[in-house]
Amino acid sequence: MKLLLDTCVSGVAVRALREAGHDVVWTAEWEADPGDEQILRIAHAQARVLITLDKDFGERAIVFGEAHCGIVRLVAISAREQADYCAKVLEKYADELARGAIVTADHRRTRIRAGE
């Protein structure tokens, strides 16, 4: 799967997802942070699912109607747990994400806002 991981996602998760065969771009490896709006545009232009800890991306997609190719938001997931949570969400919700879903995962539950 093609993924764009926000800077706030741990490098451990980045490595694990790459090792699992995902095509991963990580914003922490960019020279400068272009801001949330541009990150979401890049993810959409490159047909990448965005993975983040930041709720602003979901707001940009839902409230402002900005285009995206799926968003995964991890809530209160520690850096050492992020790789496992990402792998589980990507496996379980791949079809929904392919249709532009927004998936929010925390320790207690996973919520899905269907894509269009």
C-alpha positions as CSV (number, residue, x, y, z in Angstrom):
1,M,0.0,0.0,0.0
2,K,1.2,3.5,-0.7
3,L,1.5,5.5,2.5
4,L,2.5,9.0,3.6
5,L,3.4,9.1,7.3
6,D,3.3,12.4,9.1
7,T,6.3,13.6,11.1
8,C,4.6,12.6,14.4
9,V,4.6,8.9,13.5
10,S,7.7,7.1,14.9
11,G,10.6,6.0,12.8
12,V,10.1,2.5,14.2
13,A,6.7,2.4,12.5
14,V,8.2,3.8,9.3
15,R,10.8,1.0,9.2
16,A,8.3,-1.7,10.1
17,L,5.9,-0.7,7.3
18,R,8.7,-0.5,4.8
19,E,9.9,-3.9,5.8
20,A,6.4,-5.2,5.4
21,G,6.5,-4.1,1.7
22,H,4.6,-0.8,1.9
23,D,5.6,2.1,-0.2
24,V,6.3,4.7,2.6
25,V,7.0,8.4,2.4
26,W,7.8,10.0,5.8
27,T,7.5,13.7,6.1
28,A,10.3,13.7,8.8
29,E,12.7,12.9,5.9
30,W,11.7,16.1,4.0
31,E,13.9,19.2,4.2
32,A,11.0,21.3,5.5
33,D,7.5,20.8,6.8
34,P,5.1,22.3,4.2
35,G,2.2,22.3,6.6
36,D,-0.9,20.2,6.9
37,E,-2.8,21.5,3.8
38,Q,0.1,20.7,1.5
39,I,0.8,17.4,3.2
40,L,-2.8,16.3,2.5
41,R,-2.5,17.5,-1.1
42,I,0.7,15.6,-1.6
43,A,-0.8,12.4,-0.2
44,H,-3.9,12.8,-2.5
45,A,-1.8,13.6,-5.6
46,Q,0.4,10.5,-5.0
47,A,-2.6,8.3,-4.0
48,R,-1.2,7.6,-0.6
49,V,-3.1,6.9,2.7
50,L,-2.0,9.4,5.3
51,I,-1.1,8.1,8.7
52,T,-0.9,10.7,11.5
53,L,-1.5,11.4,15.2
54,D,-2.9,14.8,14.3
55,K,-6.7,15.4,14.3
56,D,-6.3,18.4,11.9
57,F,-6.1,16.2,8.8
58,G,-9.5,14.7,9.5
59,E,-10.9,18.1,10.1
60,R,-9.5,19.3,6.8
61,A,-11.1,16.4,5.0
62,I,-14.5,16.5,6.8
63,V,-15.1,20.1,7.5
64,F,-13.4,21.7,4.6
65,G,-13.9,18.9,2.1
66,E,-10.3,18.6,1.1
67,A,-9.5,15.6,-1.1
68,H,-7.7,12.6,0.3
69,C,-7.0,8.9,-0.3
70,G,-7.8,7.7,3.2
71,I,-6.5,8.8,6.6
72,V,-5.5,6.8,9.6
73,R,-5.3,8.7,12.9
74,L,-3.7,7.0,15.8
75,V,-4.9,8.4,19.2
76,A,-2.8,8.1,22.3
77,I,-0.8,5.2,20.8
78,S,2.8,5.2,22.0
79,A,5.7,5.3,19.6
80,R,6.6,1.7,20.4
81,E,3.0,0.5,19.6
82,Q,2.5,2.5,16.4
83,A,4.0,-0.1,14.1
84,D,1.6,-2.8,15.3
85,Y,-1.4,-0.6,15.3
86,C,-0.6,0.6,11.7
87,A,-0.2,-2.9,10.5
88,K,-3.5,-4.1,12.0
89,V,-5.5,-1.1,10.7
90,L,-4.0,-1.4,7.2
91,E,-4.7,-5.1,7.1
92,K,-8.2,-5.0,8.5
93,Y,-9.4,-1.8,6.8
94,A,-7.6,-1.9,3.5
95,D,-10.8,-1.9,1.4
96,E,-12.3,1.0,3.3
97,L,-9.1,3.0,3.1
98,A,-9.0,2.4,-0.7
99,R,-12.4,4.0,-0.8
100,G,-11.2,7.0,1.1
101,A,-12.3,6.2,4.7
102,I,-11.0,8.0,7.7
103,V,-10.0,5.4,10.4
104,T,-9.4,6.5,14.0
105,A,-7.8,4.0,16.3
106,D,-7.1,4.1,20.0
107,H,-6.7,1.5,22.7
108,R,-10.4,0.9,23.2
109,R,-11.9,1.1,19.7
110,T,-11.6,1.8,16.0
111,R,-14.0,4.2,14.3
112,I,-14.5,4.4,10.6
113,R,-15.9,7.2,8.6
114,A,-16.7,5.8,5.2
115,G,-15.2,7.3,2.1
116,E,-17.2,8.5,-0.8
